[in-house]
Amino acid sequence: MSGARVALALALALLLLPSAAAETVTLTDGDASVSVSYNPVFRTGEAWFIDLEVENGDGYTVEAEFSGAELRSKALPVAGGASFSFPGATFHSEAFNVPLELRLLRDGSIVTNTTVEIDVSVPPAEDLLWLWGGMTVFWLGIAGYAGWLHRRQAELRRQLESHIAAAPDGGEDGE
């Protein structure tokens, strides 16, 4: 394989691999600290998780809210990890830069908040994947048949030319 083909194959593989890595924001209040990790791409039909790493979180709560969606909240442990999720049916269509408000509360009052943006992705329907697979097999079959037909025609042409050359009059019509 040439270097250009290897580079093209590598570039294609990198484009096709999922590339959304978890993003993290930190909410703090005095000694309390909560690292909020989330995937910046929400795929409809799949639960979307928010992971929390907590230090000195006794008495604190974290809330997460999409505009127009149900609020999610989690009472924090003193230390350690926690998580909560939004159901895959939270969104029904693709959207970009959807604001998600994250709030750190103590005794019901907001001590700090931040807004992050995520993208909502709608995966292709499974039947569409089957359609692509079926059409690929169909067109490969057509290409294979066209190649076979081309080779067969070339073989028949060679046979005809050899029969004409072997004819007693060299293939010429006599008058």
C-alpha positions as CSV (number, residue, x, y, z in Angstrom):
1,M,0.0,0.0,0.0
2,S,1.4,3.4,-0.9
3,G,1.9,6.1,1.7
4,A,-1.0,8.2,0.3
5,R,-3.4,5.3,0.7
6,V,-2.2,4.6,4.3
7,A,-2.7,8.3,5.1
8,L,-6.2,8.3,3.6
9,A,-7.2,5.2,5.4
10,L,-5.9,6.6,8.7
11,A,-7.7,9.9,8.2
12,L,-10.9,8.1,7.3
13,A,-10.6,5.9,10.5
14,L,-10.1,9.0,12.6
15,L,-13.2,10.6,11.2
16,L,-15.3,7.6,11.8
17,L,-14.3,7.0,15.4
18,P,-16.3,8.6,18.1
19,S,-14.4,11.6,19.3
20,A,-16.5,13.1,22.1
21,A,-14.4,13.0,25.2
22,A,-15.9,13.8,28.6
23,E,-15.7,17.5,29.6
24,T,-15.4,18.6,33.2
25,V,-16.3,21.8,35.1
26,T,-15.8,22.4,38.8
27,L,-18.2,24.1,41.1
28,T,-16.7,25.3,44.4
29,D,-17.9,27.0,47.6
30,G,-15.3,27.5,50.3
31,D,-13.9,24.0,51.0
32,A,-16.6,22.3,49.0
33,S,-15.7,21.2,45.5
34,V,-17.7,19.3,42.9
35,S,-16.2,18.2,39.6
36,V,-18.9,17.7,37.1
37,S,-18.0,15.4,34.2
38,Y,-20.3,15.0,31.2
39,N,-20.3,13.9,27.6
40,P,-20.7,17.0,25.4
41,V,-22.9,15.0,23.0
42,F,-26.3,13.8,24.1
43,R,-27.4,10.9,21.9
44,T,-31.2,10.5,21.8
45,G,-32.5,7.1,22.8
46,E,-29.6,6.6,25.3
47,A,-29.4,7.7,28.9
48,W,-27.1,10.7,29.3
49,F,-25.0,10.6,32.6
50,I,-23.5,13.4,34.6
51,D,-20.7,12.1,37.0
52,L,-19.8,14.0,40.1
53,E,-16.6,13.9,42.2
54,V,-17.2,15.5,45.5
55,E,-14.9,16.9,48.3
56,N,-16.5,18.3,51.5
57,G,-20.0,18.1,50.0
58,D,-22.0,17.6,53.2
59,G,-25.2,19.6,53.0
60,Y,-24.8,20.5,49.3
61,T,-27.0,19.6,46.3
62,V,-26.2,19.8,42.6
63,E,-28.9,20.6,40.1
64,A,-28.8,20.2,36.3
65,E,-31.5,21.6,34.1
66,F,-32.1,21.9,30.3
67,S,-34.4,24.6,29.3
68,G,-37.9,23.1,29.0
69,A,-36.8,19.7,30.5
70,E,-37.3,18.2,33.9
71,L,-34.8,19.4,36.5
72,R,-32.4,16.7,37.9
73,S,-30.8,17.1,41.3
74,K,-28.6,15.0,43.6
75,A,-27.8,15.4,47.3
76,L,-24.0,15.2,47.6
77,P,-22.1,12.8,49.9
78,V,-19.4,14.2,52.1
79,A,-16.8,12.9,49.7
80,G,-16.6,10.4,46.8
81,G,-18.5,10.0,43.6
82,A,-22.1,10.2,42.6
83,S,-24.0,10.5,39.3
84,F,-27.4,11.1,37.8
85,S,-28.8,10.9,34.3
86,F,-31.3,12.3,31.9
87,P,-33.4,9.7,29.9
88,G,-32.8,9.3,26.2
89,A,-36.2,10.7,25.5
90,T,-35.4,14.1,26.9
91,F,-34.8,15.3,23.3
92,H,-36.4,14.2,20.1
93,S,-34.5,16.1,17.4
94,E,-31.0,17.2,16.7
95,A,-29.8,20.5,18.2
96,F,-26.5,22.2,18.7
97,N,-25.3,24.4,21.6
98,V,-28.1,23.4,24.0
99,P,-27.6,25.2,27.3
100,L,-27.4,23.1,30.4
101,E,-27.4,25.0,33.7
102,L,-25.4,23.4,36.5
103,R,-26.1,24.8,40.0
104,L,-24.5,24.1,43.4
105,L,-26.9,24.7,46.3
106,R,-26.5,24.8,50.0
107,D,-29.7,24.7,52.1
108,G,-31.8,25.4,49.0
109,S,-29.9,28.5,48.0
110,I,-27.7,28.8,44.9
111,V,-24.0,29.3,45.9
112,T,-22.6,29.0,42.4
113,N,-23.8,28.1,39.0
114,T,-22.5,27.7,35.4
115,T,-23.9,27.1,32.0
116,V,-22.4,24.6,29.6
117,E,-23.4,23.8,26.1
118,I,-24.0,20.4,24.6
119,D,-25.0,19.0,21.2
120,V,-27.9,16.6,20.8
121,S,-27.3,13.9,18.2
122,V,-30.0,11.7,16.7
123,P,-28.4,8.3,15.7
124,P,-29.4,7.0,12.3
125,A,-32.3,4.5,12.2
126,E,-31.2,0.9,12.3
127,D,-33.1,0.1,9.1
128,L,-31.0,2.8,7.4
129,L,-27.9,0.9,8.3
130,W,-29.4,-2.3,6.8
131,L,-30.3,-0.3,3.7
132,W,-26.7,0.9,3.3
133,G,-25.4,-2.6,3.7
134,G,-27.9,-4.0,1.2
135,M,-27.2,-1.3,-1.4
136,T,-23.4,-1.9,-1.0
137,V,-23.8,-5.6,-1.7
138,F,-26.1,-4.8,-4.6
139,W,-23.7,-2.4,-6.3
140,L,-20.7,-4.7,-5.6
141,G,-22.7,-7.4,-7.4
142,I,-23.4,-5.2,-10.3
143,A,-19.7,-4.1,-10.5
144,G,-18.6,-7.8,-10.3
145,Y,-21.0,-8.7,-13.1
146,A,-19.8,-5.8,-15.3
147,G,-16.2,-6.8,-14.8
148,W,-17.0,-10.5,-15.7
149,L,-19.0,-9.3,-18.8
150,H,-16.0,-7.1,-19.9
151,R,-13.6,-10.0,-19.5
152,R,-15.9,-12.4,-21.4
153,Q,-16.4,-9.9,-24.2
154,A,-12.6,-9.4,-24.6
155,E,-12.1,-13.2,-24.6
156,L,-14.8,-13.7,-27.3
157,R,-13.2,-10.8,-29.4
158,R,-9.8,-12.6,-29.2
159,Q,-11.4,-15.9,-30.3
160,L,-13.2,-14.2,-33.2
161,E,-10.0,-12.5,-34.3
162,S,-8.1,-15.8,-34.2
163,H,-10.8,-17.6,-36.2
164,I,-10.8,-14.8,-38.8
165,A,-7.0,-14.9,-39.1
166,A,-7.1,-18.7,-39.4
167,A,-9.6,-18.6,-42.3
168,P,-8.2,-19.8,-45.6
169,D,-8.8,-16.5,-47.4
170,G,-7.6,-14.5,-44.4
171,G,-11.1,-13.5,-43.5
172,E,-11.6,-11.6,-46.8
173,D,-14.8,-11.8,-48.7
174,G,-14.3,-12.9,-52.2
175,E,-16.1,-11.4,-55.2
